[in-house]
């Protein structure tokens, strides 16, 4: 939500991604970096510190596709 926003960022609490942030990480400076992206529980925060750009992009791509598929399945079943 605040990507590339330096002035007047919106509060993270208003972001739809907050529901995916583990409760114990919601008070961190950048909560969305703590969303588990892989089956192993790797987060963007982990990958920024020890992953390559390719690993980060692969993890984000796979997570995004999986999350979209999950939401679409939930909507189809509702």
N, C-alpha and C positions, 0 to 999 in steps of 0.2 A: 504494500500500500504506500509506503514511504520511500520506495526505491528511488534514488536520485533526487530526493527532496531534502534540501538543507534548511530551507526557511519554512517556518510554520508547519512542521510535520504533524500529522493527525495522531492522536493517542493510539497506541497499539491495541488497547481494549476495544477499539471500534473496528478492528480488522477481523474479517471472517476466518482468517487462519488461526486466530487465538484458540478456537475450539480444538485445534489439532496439537497445540503446545501442551506438553505434560504440565499438570497443575503446579508442580514444584519449580518449574522454570518460567512461569508467567510473570514473575517480578524482575526478570533479568533485563538488561539494557536493550537487547534485541531478541525478544522471545521467539520469533519465528525461526531463528537459527538453531533452535533446540527441538524442532520437530523431527522425530525419527524418520529417516528416509529409506533405510535398508532393513532387511530382516535381522541383521546383526545389531540394529539400533543406532547405526551411525547417523549423525546429524550434520547439518551444514557447518556448525561450529567445529565438529571433529574434522571434517573434510578440509575446511579452510586451514587448519593447523597442520595437517599431515597428509593431505591428498593432493593429487595432481589436478590440473584444470580438467583434464579428460575424465578423471574419476568423479569430480564434482558434477560435471555436465551429465555424465551417464547416470549418476545417482538421482539427480534432479529430474531428468527425463523419465526414468523408470518410475520414480515416485509419482510424478505428475500423471503419467498415463494410468498407473494403477489406481490413483485417487479418483480420476475422472471415471474410470470404469466402475469403481465401487459406487460412486454417486449415481451414475446412470442405472446401475442394477437396482439400487434402492428406490429410485424414482419409478422404474418399470414395475416393481413389486408393490408399490403403494397404491 
